[in-house]
Amino acid sequence: MECIHNERKEIELVVQDPTRSPYQNHSGPPAPWPRKRQFGRQRHPSQPSPASSPPPPPSGPLPPVTSPTLSEATTIPPAPTSLTSDPNLPQNQPNVTLRNFPYTPPTGTNNSLVIMPNITIAPGLVEIKVGLLLPYSLPDNVTQQLTYSGTSAIRLAVSEINAQQLIPGAYITLVLKDSFNGLDAENSGAAQAIFSTVSLLQTDGGVSGVIGDVSSALSVQSALLTSRLSIPQCSYSAGSTQLSSKEDYGYFFRTIPTELMFPGVMLDFVVSRGWKSVAVFYTGDNLGSEMLDNVVDEAAKRNITIGFKRPFWEMGTGSDVGLALDELVQSGQQVVLIAAVGVPEISLLLEAVRKGLVNKNYVWLAVNQITEPLLGENATLTAADLNGLFMFDNLLKLHGYAPYEQFLDKWAALNPADYPYAGQRDISSNEPQAYSCMMVMARGFANAVRGNWTALHQLSSGRLGAQLKPLSMNTNYVGPGGPMVIDENGDVVYANFILYNFQHGQVVAIGTSYSGVFNLTSPPMYYDGTYNTPANTAPLRVLNPKFG
């Protein structure tokens, strides 16, 4: 591959550590400003703006330097005792507004931005660079929210990691790289992601780890390269099962559940209603096959019969949807689990409404909170058409869960002018997962190094290799998103879900699943507006009353 030389833009950036006083633990006279990182051919002096008032330094000594081990005993905090949700606004739906951001990496493959949190760098400490590969310049509100709120959460994590000396003998610096070229959102994403990844991995000796990208489509490109070079990469929002292939993505892991985890919680709801069988629609692609396999496995564990299963969208279009629904009617199954996401799922439900199959006899279970695409501006449906629809989504707001509440306390104390989307006791997207990405990676680094000076320098130069595979990231870390246990595929073992029920035009949260424990918090309402659980199969009809 052709070598891409790094010609970085001249930048001077000042970043205030949100959790420590700039005067804390200095061996010399106190510095009036946080440390700043300068690079480029020429130094351009700039006047830093006053930092927000940090909290006072702790009265006692800093915590002792310890390296987490795989065998350390960690008590998992109890599940939330109560989870609240605004019934009129699904909690995972972003509330996005246009805004100006305090830092943005310059666009272009060879440009990057370095953020070094305010710490006292003692002689001999080793710099560990972690790259943030995210589409900072992509002109999409939801993407910008994921990108900038995630970056703020990662910066919070890094300041804590450095302050606590979580990696003995080292500190972390962040290198921000724009994975979007700032020009064409439709046609150049993959190529730009590849070029940006190559540039990031070659910048000043490269990086020891990468966090990104926000989408699966971009992550599959960058993760191919990082895995080839044995560099760990974590995503806090890419859920595609393609990234679970360790043959191609041996060093990729994530803190967000994949689509394959949805069938378990959906079938938990089926069990809670006393239904004994379900019908399953799944797409005729790799994801659909994997989801069907998971439905079958999870159903067997719960003694649920798959009474009908049918692929659709096999040609990449909805031409077979009508026929698939006709076969559902003939099967007699009335509890329908849709093992699909995105356009195929929406198309199936639209056609089911058109055929009159969303009625008092049928129960429909969908992945993700999908009322917006079904009832959006150009939709032909009315709210009454979807009455009684059940939707399962990722649960991000774990109110009542101690690690989440502690994260919110720290998040609210940040200055939103410096940390976009912070400064409030609430999250806007995947901040807990972004924070956990950095914490899991740092603890994995510390566990791999174990105080060994040679290993620390190998880590710094990105040469620690096999010691940083996904299973090595299991350090009993419990964060604001729950226990971060990573399996051999780099996927989280535990996930949290919320169950929404569409009731008379309102999206109402009626249940949760925390790390595999399902709980209904409100009675489910069905299409006819009652709370009477319908049968899972149509009543048998005697075709010829003369016999039997």
C-alpha positions in Angstrom: 0.0 0.0 0.0 1.3 3.5 -0.9 2.6 5.3 2.1 0.6 8.4 3.0 2.8 11.1 4.6 1.3 13.0 7.5 1.3 16.8 7.0 -0.7 17.9 10.0 -2.2 21.3 10.3 -0.7 23.7 12.8 -2.9 23.6 15.9 -2.6 24.7 19.5 -5.3 23.3 21.8 -5.9 23.9 25.5 -8.1 21.4 27.3 -9.1 21.6 30.9 -9.3 18.4 33.0 -12.9 18.4 34.3 -12.1 16.4 37.5 -9.0 17.9 39.0 -7.6 21.3 39.9 -4.7 22.5 37.6 -2.7 23.1 40.8 -3.0 19.6 42.1 0.1 17.4 42.6 2.6 19.7 41.0 6.2 19.3 42.1 7.0 22.9 41.1 5.2 26.2 41.2 1.6 26.0 40.2 0.9 26.7 36.5 -1.8 29.3 35.7 -3.2 27.3 32.8 -3.6 23.7 31.8 -0.9 22.1 29.8 -1.2 22.5 26.1 -0.1 20.5 23.1 1.5 22.3 20.1 2.6 20.8 16.9 3.2 21.8 13.3 6.0 23.5 11.4 5.4 26.8 13.2 4.1 27.7 16.6 1.2 30.1 16.7 0.7 31.6 20.1 -2.9 31.9 21.2 -4.6 33.3 24.3 -6.5 30.5 26.0 -10.0 31.3 27.3 -10.5 30.9 31.1 -11.4 27.4 32.1 -14.6 26.6 33.9 -14.2 26.5 37.7 -13.1 22.9 38.5 -14.2 21.2 41.7 -11.8 21.5 44.6 -9.1 18.9 44.8 -9.8 15.9 47.1 -8.6 16.4 50.6 -6.9 13.0 50.9 -4.1 11.5 48.9 -4.6 10.1 45.4 -5.7 6.5 45.2 -2.9 4.0 45.1 -1.6 2.9 41.7 -3.0 -0.5 41.0 -3.3 -2.6 37.9 -6.6 -4.5 37.4 -6.4 -8.2 36.9 -8.7 -10.7 35.4 -9.1 -12.4 38.8 -9.9 -9.3 40.8 -13.2 -9.5 42.6 -15.7 -6.9 41.4 -19.2 -6.7 42.9 -21.7 -6.0 40.2 -24.1 -3.3 41.5 -27.7 -4.3 41.7 -30.1 -3.6 38.9 -32.1 -0.4 38.9 -35.0 -0.5 41.3 -37.0 1.9 39.1 -36.6 3.0 35.5 -38.6 6.0 34.4 -39.4 7.1 30.8 -41.4 9.9 29.3 -44.3 8.2 27.6 -44.5 10.9 25.1 -40.8 10.9 24.0 -39.0 7.7 23.6 -35.8 8.0 25.6 -33.5 6.7 22.9 -34.7 9.2 20.3 -32.2 12.0 20.0 -33.2 15.6 20.6 -30.8 17.2 18.2 -30.1 20.9 17.6 -27.5 22.6 15.4 -24.6 24.0 17.4 -21.1 25.2 17.2 -18.5 22.8 18.6 -15.4 24.0 20.5 -13.1 21.6 18.7 -13.2 20.0 15.3 -10.4 18.1 13.6 -9.5 19.7 10.2 -10.9 17.7 7.3 -8.5 15.8 5.0 -6.8 12.5 5.3 -3.5 13.9 6.6 -4.9 16.2 9.3 -5.6 15.4 12.9 -6.1 17.1 16.3 -4.3 16.1 19.5 -6.0 16.5 22.9 -3.8 16.0 26.0 -5.9 16.3 29.2 -4.5 18.5 31.9 -2.1 16.3 34.0 1.3 16.6 35.6 3.6 14.7 33.4 6.3 13.4 35.7 9.7 12.5 34.2 9.6 9.0 32.7 5.9 8.6 32.1 5.1 7.0 28.8 2.6 8.6 26.4 -0.1 6.1 25.2 -1.9 7.5 22.1 -5.5 6.5 21.4 -7.1 7.5 18.2 -10.7 8.7 17.9 -11.8 7.9 14.3 -15.2 9.6 14.0 -17.0 11.6 11.2 -16.6 15.0 12.8 -17.5 16.9 9.7 -20.4 14.8 8.5 -23.4 17.3 8.1 -26.0 15.1 9.8 -27.5 16.1 13.2 -27.8 12.6 14.6 -24.3 11.7 13.6 -22.8 14.8 15.0 -24.6 14.1 18.3 -23.2 10.6 18.5 -19.7 11.9 17.5 -19.4 14.9 19.7 -21.2 13.6 22.8 -19.2 10.4 22.6 -15.9 12.4 22.3 -16.9 14.4 25.4 -17.5 11.2 27.3 -14.2 9.7 26.2 -12.4 12.9 27.2 -14.0 12.6 30.7 -12.8 9.0 30.9 -9.3 9.9 29.9 -9.0 12.7 32.5 -10.0 10.2 35.2 -7.6 7.5 33.8 -4.7 9.9 33.9 -5.6 11.4 37.3 -5.9 7.9 38.9 -2.8 6.6 37.0 -4.8 3.7 35.9 -2.0 2.6 33.6 1.0 2.6 35.9 3.9 4.6 34.4 1.8 6.0 31.5 -0.7 8.7 30.5 -3.2 8.8 27.6 -3.3 11.3 24.8 -6.2 11.5 22.3 -5.6 11.9 18.6 -8.8 13.0 16.8 -9.2 12.0 13.2 -12.1 12.9 10.9 -13.3 9.8 9.1 -15.4 11.8 6.7 -13.9 13.9 3.9 -16.3 16.8 4.4 -17.6 16.7 0.9 -19.7 13.7 -0.1 -21.8 11.8 2.5 -23.1 9.2 0.0 -20.2 8.0 -2.2 -16.9 8.4 -0.5 -17.4 7.2 3.1 -15.6 3.8 2.7 -12.6 5.2 0.9 -12.2 8.1 3.3 -12.5 5.8 6.3 -9.7 3.7 4.9 -7.4 6.6 4.1 -8.1 8.2 7.5 -7.3 5.0 9.3 -4.0 4.5 7.5 -3.1 8.1 8.3 -4.0 7.7 12.0 -2.0 4.5 12.3 1.1 6.2 10.8 0.9 9.4 12.7 4.0 10.0 15.0 4.5 6.3 15.5 0.9 5.4 15.3 -1.6 4.8 18.1 -2.0 2.0 20.7 -5.8 1.8 20.2 -8.7 3.2 18.3 -12.2 4.2 19.2 -14.7 4.4 16.4 -16.6 4.5 14.1 -20.1 5.6 14.9 -21.6 3.5 12.1 -21.1 -0.1 11.2 -20.6 0.8 7.5 -17.5 2.9 8.4 -16.3 0.6 11.2 -16.0 -2.5 8.9 -13.5 -0.5 6.8 -11.3 0.8 9.6 -11.5 -2.4 11.7 -10.1 -4.4 8.8 -6.9 -2.4 9.0 -6.6 -2.1 12.7 -7.0 -5.9 13.1 -4.4 -6.6 10.5 -2.0 -4.5 12.5 -3.1 -6.0 15.9 -4.4 -2.7 17.2 -7.5 -2.9 19.4 -10.5 -1.0 18.2 -13.7 -0.3 20.2 -17.0 1.1 18.9 -19.8 2.5 21.2 -22.5 2.5 18.5 -21.8 0.1 15.6 -24.0 -3.0 16.1 -23.6 -4.9 12.8 -23.0 -8.7 13.3 -20.4 -8.5 10.5 -18.0 -7.1 13.0 -18.3 -10.2 15.1 -16.2 -12.2 12.6 -12.9 -12.6 14.3 -11.4 -13.9 11.0 -11.6 -10.4 9.7 -12.0 -8.3 12.8 -9.8 -10.1 15.4 -9.1 -6.9 17.5 -12.5 -5.3 17.3 -14.9 -5.1 20.3 -17.8 -2.9 21.3 -19.8 -1.8 24.2 -23.2 -1.7 22.5 -25.2 -4.9 21.9 -25.7 -6.4 18.5 -29.0 -7.1 16.8 -28.6 -10.8 17.7 -29.4 -10.0 21.4 -32.9 -8.8 20.7 -34.6 -12.2 20.2 -33.9 -13.2 23.8 -35.8 -10.2 25.4 -38.6 -10.5 22.8 -39.1 -14.1 23.8 -39.0 -13.2 27.5 -42.0 -11.0 26.8 -43.7 -14.0 25.0 -43.1 -16.2 28.0 -44.5 -13.5 30.3 -47.8 -13.5 28.3 -48.1 -17.3 28.5 -47.8 -17.8 24.7 -46.4 -21.1 23.6 -45.6 -20.5 20.0 -44.6 -17.6 17.7 -44.3 -16.9 14.0 -41.0 -15.5 12.8 -40.2 -13.3 9.8 -36.5 -12.9 8.9 -34.7 -11.3 6.0 -33.0 -13.5 3.4 -29.5 -12.3 4.1 -26.7 -13.2 6.5 -28.1 -11.0 9.3 -31.6 -12.6 8.8 -30.1 -16.1 9.0 -28.1 -15.3 12.1 -31.2 -13.7 13.8 -33.3 -16.8 12.9 -30.7 -19.1 14.4 -30.7 -17.0 17.6 -34.5 -17.0 17.7 -34.6 -20.8 17.4 -31.9 -21.2 20.2 -33.6 -18.8 22.6 -37.0 -20.3 21.9 -35.8 -23.8 22.7 -34.4 -22.5 26.1 -37.9 -21.2 26.9 -39.9 -24.1 25.6 -41.4 -21.9 22.9 -42.4 -23.5 19.6 -41.6 -21.8 16.3 -45.0 -22.4 14.6 -44.1 -20.5 11.4 -41.0 -19.1 9.9 -40.6 -17.3 6.6 -37.8 -15.4 4.9 -38.6 -12.3 3.0 -36.7 -9.5 1.2 -34.7 -12.3 -0.4 -34.1 -10.3 -3.6 -33.2 -7.1 -1.8 -36.7 -5.7 -2.4 -40.2 -6.1 -0.9 -41.6 -8.0 -3.9 -42.1 -11.1 -1.7 -43.6 -9.4 1.3 -47.2 -9.9 0.3 -46.8 -13.6 -0.3 -45.0 -14.1 3.0 -47.9 -12.4 4.9 -50.5 -14.6 3.0 -48.6 -17.6 4.3 -48.8 -16.3 7.8 -52.6 -16.2 7.7 -52.6 -19.8 6.5 -50.3 -20.9 9.4 -52.8 -19.8 12.1 -50.0 -18.2 14.2 -51.0 -14.8 15.6 -47.9 -13.7 17.7 -45.4 -12.4 15.1 -41.8 -11.7 15.9 -40.0 -9.6 13.2 -36.3 -10.7 13.2 -35.3 -7.8 10.9 -34.2 -4.1 11.1 -34.4 -1.0 9.0 -36.2 -0.8 5.6 -37.3 -4.5 5.4 -38.9 -4.4 8.9 -40.8 -1.1 8.0 -41.9 -2.5 4.7 -43.3 -5.7 6.3 -45.3 -3.7 8.8 -46.7 -1.3 6.2 -47.9 -4.2 4.0 -49.3 -6.0 7.1 -51.4 -2.9 7.8 -52.5 -2.7 4.2 -53.6 -6.3 4.3 -55.5 -5.8 7.5 -53.2 -8.1 9.5 -52.5 -5.5 12.3 -55.8 -6.1 14.1 -57.2 -7.5 17.4 -56.2 -11.0 16.6 -52.5 -10.4 15.9 -49.6 -9.3 18.1 -46.6 -7.7 16.4 -43.1 -7.6 18.0 -40.6 -5.3 16.4 -36.9 -4.4 16.8 -36.2 -0.8 17.7 -38.6 2.1 18.3 -39.9 2.6 14.8 -42.9 4.8 15.1 -41.2 7.8 13.4 -40.5 6.1 10.0 -44.0 4.5 10.1 -45.8 7.7 11.0 -43.5 10.3 9.5 -44.2 13.1 7.1 -44.8 11.0 4.0 -46.4 8.1 5.8 -49.8 6.8 4.8 -50.6 5.3 8.2 -52.5 6.8 11.1 -51.7 6.3 14.8 -54.7 3.9 15.1 -53.2 1.6 12.5 -50.4 0.7 15.0 -52.3 0.5 18.2 -50.8 -2.3 20.4 -47.5 -2.5 18.5 -44.6 -3.7 20.8 -41.1 -2.4 20.1 -37.9 -3.4 21.8 -35.0 -1.0 22.0 -31.6 -0.6 23.7 -32.0 0.8 27.2 -29.4 3.6 27.7 -30.8 5.5 30.7 -30.3 3.3 33.7 -31.9 5.5 36.4 -31.5 4.1 39.8 -28.3 2.2 38.8 -25.4 3.4 40.9 -22.7 3.5 38.3 -25.0 5.4 35.9 -26.0 7.9 38.5 -22.4 8.5 39.4 -21.6 9.1 35.7 -24.5 11.6 35.5 -23.1 13.5 38.5 -19.7 13.9 36.7 -21.4 14.6 33.4 -23.5 17.4 34.8 -20.4 19.1 36.4 -18.8 19.6 33.0 -18.9 22.9 31.1 -21.0 22.2 27.9 -19.1 25.0 26.1 -16.0 22.8 26.4 -17.7 19.4 26.4 -20.6 19.3 23.9 -23.9 17.8 25.2 -22.5 17.7 28.8 -23.5 20.0 31.6 -26.8 18.4 32.3 -27.9 15.4 34.4 -29.0 13.5 31.3 -27.6 11.8 28.3 -28.4 12.5 24.7 -27.2 9.3 23.0 -24.5 6.7 23.7 -22.3 8.6 26.2 -22.2 5.7 28.7 -21.0 3.3 26.0 -18.4 5.8 24.7 -17.1 6.3 28.3 -17.0 2.6 28.8 -15.1 2.0 25.5 -12.2 4.1 26.9 -12.3 2.6 30.4 -12.4 -1.0 29.1 -9.5 -0.3 26.8 -7.4 1.4 29.4 -7.9 -1.3 31.9 -7.1 -3.9 29.3 -3.9 -2.0 28.6 -3.0 -1.9 32.3 -3.7 -5.6 32.7 -1.5 -6.5 29.7 1.4 -4.4 30.9 1.2 -5.4 34.6 3.9 -2.9 35.5 6.4 -4.3 33.0 8.5 -1.5 31.5 9.3 -3.4 28.3 5.6 -4.2 27.7 4.7 -0.6 28.4 7.0 0.6 25.6 5.6 -2.1 23.3 2.1 -0.8 24.1 3.2 2.8 23.4 4.5 1.8 20.0 1.4 -0.3 19.1 3.4 -3.6 19.3 1.7 -5.5 22.2 -0.2 -7.6 19.7 -2.1 -10.7 20.8 -2.3 -9.5 24.4 -4.9 -7.0 23.4 -7.5 -9.2 21.7 -11.1 -8.8 22.8 -11.1 -11.4 25.6 -8.1 -9.6 27.1 -10.4 -6.6 27.7 -12.3 -8.5 30.4 -11.2 -6.9 33.6 -14.4 -7.0 35.6 -15.2 -3.4 34.7 -18.7 -2.3 35.7 -19.6 1.1 34.1 -22.6 3.4 33.6 -23.9 1.0 30.9 -23.7 -2.1 33.1 -21.1 -4.9 33.4 -18.7 -4.8 30.4 -18.1 -8.5 29.8 -16.7 -9.2 26.3 -17.1 -12.6 24.6 -14.8 -14.2 22.0 -16.5 -12.3 19.2 -15.8 -8.9 20.8 -19.5 -8.5 21.7 -20.9 -7.6 25.1 -22.5 -10.5 27.0 -25.0 -8.4 28.9 -27.4 -5.9 27.4 -30.2 -3.7 28.7 -33.4 -3.2 26.8 -36.6 -1.2 27.1 -40.0 -2.4 25.8 -42.3 0.2 24.2 -46.0 -0.2 23.6 -47.9 2.0 21.2 -51.0 3.1 23.0 -53.6 5.4 21.4 -50.9 7.4 19.5 -48.4 7.4 22.4 -45.2 5.5 22.8 -45.3 4.1 26.4 -42.5 2.3 28.2 -44.0 -0.8 29.8 -41.0 -3.0 30.6 -37.2 -3.4 30.9 -34.6 -6.1 30.7 -31.5 -5.5 32.7 -28.6 -7.9 32.0 -31.1 -10.7 31.1 -33.7 -10.0 33.8 -37.0 -9.1 32.2 -39.6 -7.1 34.1 -42.9 -5.6 33.1 -43.6 -2.3 34.7 -47.0 -1.6 33.2 -49.7 -3.9 31.7 -49.4 -4.3 27.9 -52.2 -2.9 25.7 -53.3 -4.7 22.5 -54.7 -3.5 19.2 -58.3 -3.3 20.5 -57.4 -1.0 23.3 -57.9 -3.7 26.0 -55.4 -5.4 28.3 -56.8 -8.9 27.6 -54.0 -11.1 26.3 -55.1 -12.6 22.9 -54.4 -16.2 21.9 -51.1 -17.0 20.2 -52.9 -19.2 17.5 -56.2 -18.9 15.7 -59.0 -21.2 16.9 -59.3 -24.4 15.0 -62.1 -24.5 12.5 -63.9 -27.7 11.5 -63.7 -27.9 7.7 -66.2 -30.7 7.4 -68.6 -31.0 10.3 -69.9 -34.4 9.0 -66.6 -35.9 10.2 -65.8 -35.9 13.9 
